Amino acid sequence: MSDQNQGDDGDIPMMQKLLDNPFLLLFIGVATPAVLYLGWGIMEIVMIPAR
């Protein structure tokens, strides 16, 4: 057998390891809209004119 067919984790790129993790993808999928909507809400509150 060649060295590539042994299934060693040393040749898998770091980004592929991260993106193969379903819990990380779930966290990113929930956290990204939450942060965006939170930032949008804060901007809306700051833009309200003071009387």
mmCIF file of the N, C-alpha and C atoms, coordinates in Angstrom:
data_MODEL
# 
_entry.id   MODEL 
# 
loop_
_atom_site.group_PDB 
_atom_site.id 
_atom_site.type_symbol 
_atom_site.label_atom_id 
_atom_site.label_alt_id 
_atom_site.label_comp_id 
_atom_site.label_asym_id 
_atom_site.label_entity_id 
_atom_site.label_seq_id 
_atom_site.pdbx_PDB_ins_code 
_atom_site.Cartn_x 
_atom_site.Cartn_y 
_atom_site.Cartn_z 
_atom_site.occupancy 
_atom_site.B_iso_or_equiv 
_atom_site.pdbx_formal_charge 
_atom_site.auth_seq_id 
_atom_site.auth_comp_id 
_atom_site.auth_asym_id 
_atom_site.auth_atom_id 
_atom_site.pdbx_PDB_model_num 
ATOM 1   N N  . MET A 1 1  ? 0.837   -1.192 0.000  1.00 0.00 ? 1  MET A N  1 
ATOM 2   C CA . MET A 1 1  ? 0.000   0.000  0.000  1.00 0.00 ? 1  MET A CA 1 
ATOM 3   C C  . MET A 1 1  ? 0.878   1.251  0.000  1.00 0.00 ? 1  MET A C  1 
ATOM 4   N N  . SER A 1 2  ? 0.367   2.284  -0.588 1.00 0.00 ? 2  SER A N  1 
ATOM 5   C CA . SER A 1 2  ? 1.124   3.524  -0.589 1.00 0.00 ? 2  SER A CA 1 
ATOM 6   C C  . SER A 1 2  ? 0.811   4.320  0.671  1.00 0.00 ? 2  SER A C  1 
ATOM 7   N N  . ASP A 1 3  ? 1.574   5.374  0.889  1.00 0.00 ? 3  ASP A N  1 
ATOM 8   C CA . ASP A 1 3  ? 1.390   6.196  2.087  1.00 0.00 ? 3  ASP A CA 1 
ATOM 9   C C  . ASP A 1 3  ? 0.067   6.959  2.063  1.00 0.00 ? 3  ASP A C  1 
ATOM 10  N N  . GLN A 1 4  ? -0.470  7.244  0.896  1.00 0.00 ? 4  GLN A N  1 
ATOM 11  C CA . GLN A 1 4  ? -1.694  8.029  0.802  1.00 0.00 ? 4  GLN A CA 1 
ATOM 12  C C  . GLN A 1 4  ? -2.932  7.213  1.163  1.00 0.00 ? 4  GLN A C  1 
ATOM 13  N N  . ASN A 1 5  ? -2.883  5.909  1.078  1.00 0.00 ? 5  ASN A N  1 
ATOM 14  C CA . ASN A 1 5  ? -4.055  5.075  1.311  1.00 0.00 ? 5  ASN A CA 1 
ATOM 15  C C  . ASN A 1 5  ? -4.188  4.605  2.749  1.00 0.00 ? 5  ASN A C  1 
ATOM 16  N N  . GLN A 1 6  ? -3.332  5.037  3.639  1.00 0.00 ? 6  GLN A N  1 
ATOM 17  C CA . GLN A 1 6  ? -3.380  4.565  5.013  1.00 0.00 ? 6  GLN A CA 1 
ATOM 18  C C  . GLN A 1 6  ? -4.425  5.306  5.847  1.00 0.00 ? 6  GLN A C  1 
ATOM 19  N N  . GLY A 1 7  ? -4.991  6.389  5.361  1.00 0.00 ? 7  GLY A N  1 
ATOM 20  C CA . GLY A 1 7  ? -6.016  7.115  6.096  1.00 0.00 ? 7  GLY A CA 1 
ATOM 21  C C  . GLY A 1 7  ? -5.467  7.931  7.248  1.00 0.00 ? 7  GLY A C  1 
ATOM 22  N N  . ASP A 1 8  ? -4.255  8.361  7.154  1.00 0.00 ? 8  ASP A N  1 
ATOM 23  C CA . ASP A 1 8  ? -3.654  9.175  8.209  1.00 0.00 ? 8  ASP A CA 1 
ATOM 24  C C  . ASP A 1 8  ? -4.267  10.563 8.204  1.00 0.00 ? 8  ASP A C  1 
ATOM 25  N N  . ASP A 1 9  ? -4.556  11.109 9.394  1.00 0.00 ? 9  ASP A N  1 
ATOM 26  C CA . ASP A 1 9  ? -5.158  12.443 9.488  1.00 0.00 ? 9  ASP A CA 1 
ATOM 27  C C  . ASP A 1 9  ? -4.158  13.558 9.228  1.00 0.00 ? 9  ASP A C  1 
ATOM 28  N N  . GLY A 1 10 ? -2.897  13.247 9.096  1.00 0.00 ? 10 GLY A N  1 
ATOM 29  C CA . GLY A 1 10 ? -1.888  14.267 8.893  1.00 0.00 ? 10 GLY A CA 1 
ATOM 30  C C  . GLY A 1 10 ? -1.992  14.963 7.555  1.00 0.00 ? 10 GLY A C  1 
ATOM 31  N N  . ASP A 1 11 ? -2.610  14.342 6.559  1.00 0.00 ? 11 ASP A N  1 
ATOM 32  C CA . ASP A 1 11 ? -2.680  14.957 5.243  1.00 0.00 ? 11 ASP A CA 1 
ATOM 33  C C  . ASP A 1 11 ? -4.017  15.649 4.974  1.00 0.00 ? 11 ASP A C  1 
ATOM 34  N N  . ILE A 1 12 ? -4.926  15.649 5.944  1.00 0.00 ? 12 ILE A N  1 
ATOM 35  C CA . ILE A 1 12 ? -6.207  16.351 5.777  1.00 0.00 ? 12 ILE A CA 1 
ATOM 36  C C  . ILE A 1 12 ? -6.007  17.820 6.149  1.00 0.00 ? 12 ILE A C  1 
ATOM 37  N N  . PRO A 1 13 ? -6.387  18.738 5.268  1.00 0.00 ? 13 PRO A N  1 
ATOM 38  C CA . PRO A 1 13 ? -6.210  20.162 5.574  1.00 0.00 ? 13 PRO A CA 1 
ATOM 39  C C  . PRO A 1 13 ? -7.016  20.595 6.801  1.00 0.00 ? 13 PRO A C  1 
ATOM 40  N N  . MET A 1 14 ? -6.503  21.603 7.498  1.00 0.00 ? 14 MET A N  1 
ATOM 41  C CA . MET A 1 14 ? -7.130  22.094 8.729  1.00 0.00 ? 14 MET A CA 1 
ATOM 42  C C  . MET A 1 14 ? -8.544  22.619 8.472  1.00 0.00 ? 14 MET A C  1 
ATOM 43  N N  . MET A 1 15 ? -8.744  23.340 7.374  1.00 0.00 ? 15 MET A N  1 
ATOM 44  C CA . MET A 1 15 ? -10.062 23.901 7.080  1.00 0.00 ? 15 MET A CA 1 
ATOM 45  C C  . MET A 1 15 ? -11.081 22.796 6.830  1.00 0.00 ? 15 MET A C  1 
ATOM 46  N N  . GLN A 1 16 ? -10.665 21.709 6.201  1.00 0.00 ? 16 GLN A N  1 
ATOM 47  C CA . GLN A 1 16 ? -11.582 20.590 5.959  1.00 0.00 ? 16 GLN A CA 1 
ATOM 48  C C  . GLN A 1 16 ? -11.968 19.924 7.277  1.00 0.00 ? 16 GLN A C  1 
ATOM 49  N N  . LYS A 1 17 ? -11.030 19.798 8.201  1.00 0.00 ? 17 LYS A N  1 
ATOM 50  C CA . LYS A 1 17 ? -11.348 19.234 9.510  1.00 0.00 ? 17 LYS A CA 1 
ATOM 51  C C  . LYS A 1 17 ? -12.374 20.101 10.232 1.00 0.00 ? 17 LYS A C  1 
ATOM 52  N N  . LEU A 1 18 ? -12.212 21.422 10.153 1.00 0.00 ? 18 LEU A N  1 
ATOM 53  C CA . LEU A 1 18 ? -13.153 22.321 10.817 1.00 0.00 ? 18 LEU A CA 1 
ATOM 54  C C  . LEU A 1 18 ? -14.535 22.243 10.185 1.00 0.00 ? 18 LEU A C  1 
ATOM 55  N N  . LEU A 1 19 ? -14.590 22.232 8.859  1.00 0.00 ? 19 LEU A N  1 
ATOM 56  C CA . LEU A 1 19 ? -15.876 22.244 8.176  1.00 0.00 ? 19 LEU A CA 1 
ATOM 57  C C  . LEU A 1 19 ? -16.562 20.877 8.173  1.00 0.00 ? 19 LEU A C  1 
ATOM 58  N N  . ASP A 1 20 ? -15.853 19.816 8.530  1.00 0.00 ? 20 ASP A N  1 
ATOM 59  C CA . ASP A 1 20 ? -16.475 18.499 8.659  1.00 0.00 ? 20 ASP A CA 1 
ATOM 60  C C  . ASP A 1 20 ? -17.154 18.319 10.017 1.00 0.00 ? 20 ASP A C  1 
ATOM 61  N N  . ASN A 1 21 ? -16.992 19.269 10.916 1.00 0.00 ? 21 ASN A N  1 
ATOM 62  C CA . ASN A 1 21 ? -17.589 19.180 12.239 1.00 0.00 ? 21 ASN A CA 1 
ATOM 63  C C  . ASN A 1 21 ? -19.017 19.745 12.196 1.00 0.00 ? 21 ASN A C  1 
ATOM 64  N N  . PRO A 1 22 ? -20.058 18.902 12.345 1.00 0.00 ? 22 PRO A N  1 
ATOM 65  C CA . PRO A 1 22 ? -21.432 19.400 12.229 1.00 0.00 ? 22 PRO A CA 1 
ATOM 66  C C  . PRO A 1 22 ? -21.810 20.369 13.349 1.00 0.00 ? 22 PRO A C  1 
ATOM 67  N N  . PHE A 1 23 ? -21.237 20.189 14.541 1.00 0.00 ? 23 PHE A N  1 
ATOM 68  C CA . PHE A 1 23 ? -21.578 21.099 15.637 1.00 0.00 ? 23 PHE A CA 1 
ATOM 69  C C  . PHE A 1 23 ? -20.993 22.487 15.402 1.00 0.00 ? 23 PHE A C  1 
ATOM 70  N N  . LEU A 1 24 ? -19.824 22.552 14.804 1.00 0.00 ? 24 LEU A N  1 
ATOM 71  C CA . LEU A 1 24 ? -19.236 23.847 14.457 1.00 0.00 ? 24 LEU A CA 1 
ATOM 72  C C  . LEU A 1 24 ? -20.074 24.540 13.392 1.00 0.00 ? 24 LEU A C  1 
ATOM 73  N N  . LEU A 1 25 ? -20.526 23.788 12.409 1.00 0.00 ? 25 LEU A N  1 
ATOM 74  C CA . LEU A 1 25 ? -21.381 24.378 11.373 1.00 0.00 ? 25 LEU A CA 1 
ATOM 75  C C  . LEU A 1 25 ? -22.706 24.852 11.956 1.00 0.00 ? 25 LEU A C  1 
ATOM 76  N N  . LEU A 1 26 ? -23.261 24.102 12.911 1.00 0.00 ? 26 LEU A N  1 
ATOM 77  C CA . LEU A 1 26 ? -24.491 24.526 13.578 1.00 0.00 ? 26 LEU A CA 1 
ATOM 78  C C  . LEU A 1 26 ? -24.258 25.820 14.352 1.00 0.00 ? 26 LEU A C  1 
ATOM 79  N N  . PHE A 1 27 ? -23.150 25.882 15.078 1.00 0.00 ? 27 PHE A N  1 
ATOM 80  C CA . PHE A 1 27 ? -22.831 27.096 15.838 1.00 0.00 ? 27 PHE A CA 1 
ATOM 81  C C  . PHE A 1 27 ? -22.660 28.295 14.914 1.00 0.00 ? 27 PHE A C  1 
ATOM 82  N N  . ILE A 1 28 ? -21.940 28.115 13.811 1.00 0.00 ? 28 ILE A N  1 
ATOM 83  C CA . ILE A 1 28 ? -21.739 29.207 12.858 1.00 0.00 ? 28 ILE A CA 1 
ATOM 84  C C  . ILE A 1 28 ? -23.073 29.627 12.249 1.00 0.00 ? 28 ILE A C  1 
ATOM 85  N N  . GLY A 1 29 ? -23.926 28.650 11.935 1.00 0.00 ? 29 GLY A N  1 
ATOM 86  C CA . GLY A 1 29 ? -25.221 28.954 11.329 1.00 0.00 ? 29 GLY A CA 1 
ATOM 87  C C  . GLY A 1 29 ? -26.170 29.681 12.257 1.00 0.00 ? 29 GLY A C  1 
ATOM 88  N N  . VAL A 1 30 ? -26.031 29.484 13.562 1.00 0.00 ? 30 VAL A N  1 
ATOM 89  C CA . VAL A 1 30 ? -26.888 30.169 14.522 1.00 0.00 ? 30 VAL A CA 1 
ATOM 90  C C  . VAL A 1 30 ? -26.256 31.491 14.956 1.00 0.00 ? 30 VAL A C  1 
ATOM 91  N N  . ALA A 1 31 ? -24.948 31.501 15.154 1.00 0.00 ? 31 ALA A N  1 
ATOM 92  C CA . ALA A 1 31 ? -24.272 32.687 15.673 1.00 0.00 ? 31 ALA A CA 1 
ATOM 93  C C  . ALA A 1 31 ? -24.205 33.818 14.651 1.00 0.00 ? 31 ALA A C  1 
ATOM 94  N N  . THR A 1 32 ? -24.020 33.493 13.376 1.00 0.00 ? 32 THR A N  1 
ATOM 95  C CA . THR A 1 32 ? -23.890 34.543 12.362 1.00 0.00 ? 32 THR A CA 1 
ATOM 96  C C  . THR A 1 32 ? -25.149 35.402 12.251 1.00 0.00 ? 32 THR A C  1 
ATOM 97  N N  . PRO A 1 33 ? -26.344 34.827 12.078 1.00 0.00 ? 33 PRO A N  1 
ATOM 98  C CA . PRO A 1 33 ? -27.543 35.685 12.038 1.00 0.00 ? 33 PRO A CA 1 
ATOM 99  C C  . PRO A 1 33 ? -27.789 36.395 13.357 1.00 0.00 ? 33 PRO A C  1 
ATOM 100 N N  . ALA A 1 34 ? -27.479 35.738 14.483 1.00 0.00 ? 34 ALA A N  1 
ATOM 101 C CA . ALA A 1 34 ? -27.691 36.379 15.780 1.00 0.00 ? 34 ALA A CA 1 
ATOM 102 C C  . ALA A 1 34 ? -26.834 37.631 15.914 1.00 0.00 ? 34 ALA A C  1 
ATOM 103 N N  . VAL A 1 35 ? -25.581 37.532 15.527 1.00 0.00 ? 35 VAL A N  1 
ATOM 104 C CA . VAL A 1 35 ? -24.678 38.694 15.614 1.00 0.00 ? 35 VAL A CA 1 
ATOM 105 C C  . VAL A 1 35 ? -25.124 39.788 14.649 1.00 0.00 ? 35 VAL A C  1 
ATOM 106 N N  . LEU A 1 36 ? -25.531 39.403 13.443 1.00 0.00 ? 36 LEU A N  1 
ATOM 107 C CA . LEU A 1 36 ? -25.964 40.399 12.461 1.00 0.00 ? 36 LEU A CA 1 
ATOM 108 C C  . LEU A 1 36 ? -27.224 41.129 12.919 1.00 0.00 ? 36 LEU A C  1 
ATOM 109 N N  . TYR A 1 37 ? -28.211 40.389 13.423 1.00 0.00 ? 37 TYR A N  1 
ATOM 110 C CA . TYR A 1 37 ? -29.441 41.021 13.887 1.00 0.00 ? 37 TYR A CA 1 
ATOM 111 C C  . TYR A 1 37 ? -29.200 41.867 15.136 1.00 0.00 ? 37 TYR A C  1 
ATOM 112 N N  . LEU A 1 38 ? -28.312 41.415 15.999 1.00 0.00 ? 38 LEU A N  1 
ATOM 113 C CA . LEU A 1 38 ? -27.974 42.204 17.183 1.00 0.00 ? 38 LEU A CA 1 
ATOM 114 C C  . LEU A 1 38 ? -27.315 43.515 16.771 1.00 0.00 ? 38 LEU A C  1 
ATOM 115 N N  . GLY A 1 39 ? -26.364 43.434 15.843 1.00 0.00 ? 39 GLY A N  1 
ATOM 116 C CA . GLY A 1 39 ? -25.719 44.661 15.344 1.00 0.00 ? 39 GLY A CA 1 
ATOM 117 C C  . GLY A 1 39 ? -26.707 45.577 14.654 1.00 0.00 ? 39 GLY A C  1 
ATOM 118 N N  . TRP A 1 40 ? -27.621 45.002 13.875 1.00 0.00 ? 40 TRP A N  1 
ATOM 119 C CA . TRP A 1 40 ? -28.643 45.791 13.191 1.00 0.00 ? 40 TRP A CA 1 
ATOM 120 C C  . TRP A 1 40 ? -29.549 46.481 14.204 1.00 0.00 ? 40 TRP A C  1 
ATOM 121 N N  . GLY A 1 41 ? -29.944 45.765 15.249 1.00 0.00 ? 41 GLY A N  1 
ATOM 122 C CA . GLY A 1 41 ? -30.802 46.350 16.282 1.00 0.00 ? 41 GLY A CA 1 
ATOM 123 C C  . GLY A 1 41 ? -30.112 47.464 17.034 1.00 0.00 ? 41 GLY A C  1 
ATOM 124 N N  . ILE A 1 42 ? -28.839 47.286 17.348 1.00 0.00 ? 42 ILE A N  1 
ATOM 125 C CA . ILE A 1 42 ? -28.089 48.336 18.044 1.00 0.00 ? 42 ILE A CA 1 
ATOM 126 C C  . ILE A 1 42 ? -27.967 49.566 17.156 1.00 0.00 ? 42 ILE A C  1 
ATOM 127 N N  . MET A 1 43 ? -27.725 49.358 15.862 1.00 0.00 ? 43 MET A N  1 
ATOM 128 C CA . MET A 1 43 ? -27.640 50.505 14.938 1.00 0.00 ? 43 MET A CA 1 
ATOM 129 C C  . MET A 1 43 ? -28.965 51.234 14.872 1.00 0.00 ? 43 MET A C  1 
ATOM 130 N N  . GLU A 1 44 ? -30.078 50.509 14.842 1.00 0.00 ? 44 GLU A N  1 
ATOM 131 C CA . GLU A 1 44 ? -31.405 51.133 14.791 1.00 0.00 ? 44 GLU A CA 1 
ATOM 132 C C  . GLU A 1 44 ? -31.659 51.954 16.052 1.00 0.00 ? 44 GLU A C  1 
ATOM 133 N N  . ILE A 1 45 ? -31.283 51.444 17.211 1.00 0.00 ? 45 ILE A N  1 
ATOM 134 C CA . ILE A 1 45 ? -31.492 52.173 18.462 1.00 0.00 ? 45 ILE A CA 1 
ATOM 135 C C  . ILE A 1 45 ? -30.639 53.425 18.503 1.00 0.00 ? 45 ILE A C  1 
ATOM 136 N N  . VAL A 1 46 ? -29.405 53.328 18.039 1.00 0.00 ? 46 VAL A N  1 
ATOM 137 C CA . VAL A 1 46 ? -28.504 54.484 18.047 1.00 0.00 ? 46 VAL A CA 1 
ATOM 138 C C  . VAL A 1 46 ? -28.992 55.561 17.072 1.00 0.00 ? 46 VAL A C  1 
ATOM 139 N N  . MET A 1 47 ? -29.652 55.164 15.987 1.00 0.00 ? 47 MET A N  1 
ATOM 140 C CA . MET A 1 47 ? -30.091 56.118 14.968 1.00 0.00 ? 47 MET A CA 1 
ATOM 141 C C  . MET A 1 47 ? -31.375 56.862 15.365 1.00 0.00 ? 47 MET A C  1 
ATOM 142 N N  . ILE A 1 48 ? -32.041 56.462 16.440 1.00 0.00 ? 48 ILE A N  1 
ATOM 143 C CA . ILE A 1 48 ? -33.259 57.167 16.873 1.00 0.00 ? 48 ILE A CA 1 
ATOM 144 C C  . ILE A 1 48 ? -32.851 58.565 17.339 1.00 0.00 ? 48 ILE A C  1 
ATOM 145 N N  . PRO A 1 49 ? -33.474 59.581 16.759 1.00 0.00 ? 49 PRO A N  1 
ATOM 146 C CA . PRO A 1 49 ? -33.089 60.942 17.155 1.00 0.00 ? 49 PRO A CA 1 
ATOM 147 C C  . PRO A 1 49 ? -33.529 61.263 18.588 1.00 0.00 ? 49 PRO A C  1 
ATOM 148 N N  . ALA A 1 50 ? -32.643 61.946 19.302 1.00 0.00 ? 50 ALA A N  1 
ATOM 149 C CA . ALA A 1 50 ? -32.959 62.360 20.676 1.00 0.00 ? 50 ALA A CA 1 
ATOM 150 C C  . ALA A 1 50 ? -33.788 63.638 20.646 1.00 0.00 ? 50 ALA A C  1 
ATOM 151 N N  . ARG A 1 51 ? -34.746 63.739 21.542 1.00 0.00 ? 51 ARG A N  1 
ATOM 152 C CA . ARG A 1 51 ? -35.587 64.945 21.586 1.00 0.00 ? 51 ARG A CA 1 
ATOM 153 C C  . ARG A 1 51 ? -35.200 65.845 22.727 1.00 0.00 ? 51 ARG A C  1 
# 
